[in-house]
């Protein structure tokens, strides 16, 4: 009886425990996942930088510890490389490291750990066999911000392997791993101005050995996405002219320059405040006709690029021609024209039956505005049948002659 009571009590306690027991959490939801394993590093020459990278996700802040092993059985934490506790291991390769394996142990804030797959480092000596003969070395050139640029190497031999390397100082070299073409003879990368003066070279390997190409330097210039447009218009007479340029790059500065002699000599534009902006606004003057302008754009690394040239052209035209008039003797006869882009204006006359034109004397009243001119003549009977016209020399250097208008004195 007593045993039965004890058993019942134990069963009741067990049921109570099961009721309050928390639901287990799926351990997989808190586990670490590695989306990119470290890749094997081949064709790294002694004294150059070898690089291994891993990408992982997990709970909280992840910590990293890279390990190395001569044969893949006994592993030891790397302590002498400052990057050994980051996701990107960088270390100087030595010939003693040839064949060494590397992996990364990753931990999250909940105590979960995961170890990446192991990758092998192959270290080459500068005297490793007889390498392929490089016939075409990569060439130094300029690229544009955010645009693709390329380097090419050519070599003789069969079953050739390629590994492009990059250096920011010409001394320490690292294998390129983030470009799909880094293992081909033709390297294609996107230029960034942070890569200014970087050097690139290629290690070409055959079954007999390896050869290193000459280094080539990359200069990254601003990328001009909008060029200034030329202006071809009537002289605005005190109005403004506007030019725009647009470019991409880091820390860009602008300086507009101009030429008055067809591009032989260039001067810095310093008058308007917009001369150092991407949008230039200047007040038009007649002497600006045939000016050439362009913008010098400089990035934060001192690399400079000039925009295309824009030209200012003021042209002239007679918009309203003079008309014949008939007035009574002693009244004023008025001839009008409307013109744009005029530099000089000269009214002329000729008498009936003659072909030669003469300039109107200074005693005749001629008034002019920015876009018009008017000739006022006192009608006399002797002027009956006289013809009048206006000769305009435009700002573009072209001579314009108006229609002929006749004076009839009644």
C-alpha positions, 0 to 999 in steps of 0.5 A, a space after each residue: 500500500 505504501 509502495 503504491 502511494 510512493 509510486 503515485 507520487 513519483 508519477 505526479 511529480 514526473 507529469 508536473 516536470 513535463 508540463 513546465 519543461 521548456 520546449 527545446 530550441 532547434 540547435 541548427 537555427 543557432 549554428 554557424 554556416 560557412 558560405 565561402 570556404 578558403 581557396 587553395 593558394 597556388 603559385 605564390 612566390 617566396 617573400 610574397 603575400 599569401 591570402 586565405 579568406 572565409 565567409 560565415 554567418 552565425 549568432 552575434 559577433 563571430 570570432 576567428 582563429 586561423 590554424 596551420 598544419 604541415 600535413 593536415 593531422 596536427 593543427 596549431 593556432 597561428 599567433 604571429 600574423 595580426 590577421 590570424 584572428 580575422 576572416 582574412 588571413 594574410 601572411 608572408 610566404 616562405 619556402 618552408 611553408 610549401 604544402 602547408 595547410 590552413 583552416 579557420 576555427 569560427 566561434 559565435 557568441 553562444 559558444 557554437 564553433 565550426 571549422 572551415 575546410 583546409 586549403 593548401 599553400 604552394 610556395 614557388 622559388 624564383 629558381 623553380 625549374 625553367 619557366 615559360 618564356 613570356 613574349 608579351 608583358 602587361 602594359 602600364 595604362 590608365 583606366 577610369 573610375 568604376 569602368 572595366 580595365 584589363 591587362 594581358 600576358 602572353 607566353 610560350 608553352 603548353 598546359 600553362 597556368 596563370 595567376 595574377 598578383 597585385 601590389 600597392 607598393 611594388 614590394 609585397 605581392 598578393 594573389 588576386 582572388 576576387 576576379 574570375 579572370 585572375 587565373 587566365 592570361 587576360 585579367 579584367 577588373 573594375 578600376 577604382 581610384 583607391 587602386 591608383 598606382 597599384 601594380 599588376 603582374 602575372 605568374 605563368 607556370 608550366 610543368 617545368 617551372 614558373 616565370 613572372 611577368 614585368 609589373 604594369 602600373 594602373 592609373 585611375 582617372 575620374 570618369 566623366 559621364 557628361 561632357 560640356 556642350 558647345 554653345 552656338 547662339 545669338 550674342 545674348 547681350 549681357 546674358 549668361 552662358 552655362 556649361 556643365 560637366 559630370 564625373 564620378 570619383 573620390 574627392 573630385 575638384 574642378 577647374 574650368 580653363 579657356 583658350 582664345 587662340 583656338 586651343 594653342 594657349 589655355 588660361 585658368 578661368 578665375 572670375 566667376 565663383 563657379 569656375 571651380 564647380 561642375 556647373 559653370 555660369 559666366 556673363 557673356 561678352 562680345 570678345 568671348 566669341 570663338 572661345 574654347 572651354 574645358 574642365 580639368 577634374 582632379 580626384 583625391 589622388 591627384 590624377 587629373 583628366 580634362 573634359 572635351 572642349 566646348 566652343 562659344 560661337 555667336 552668330 548674326 542674323 537680320 531678323 527684320 528687313 528695312 521697308 521702303 517708305 513714302 513721305 511728304 517733303 520736309 518730313 522724316 523718313 525712318 528705316 528700321 531693321 532688327 538684327 542679332 549678333 551685330 558687331 558693327 553697323 553701317 547704313 548706306 545709300 545710292 542715287 537712282 541709276 547708279 550701282 555704287 553704294 556710299 556710306 551715309 554721312 555722320 550728319 544723318 541721324 542713326 540710332 541703334 540698340 542691342 538688337 536694332 538700328 534706325 536711320 532717320 532722314 529728312 525728306 528732300 525732293 532731290 532724294 526722291 528715288 534714293 535707295 538705302 540699305 544696312 551693312 552689318 558685320 557680325 560677331 562671327 566675322 560674317 558680313 550681312 547686307 540688308 534688303 534695299 529700301 526706297 525713299 519716295 518723296 511726295 
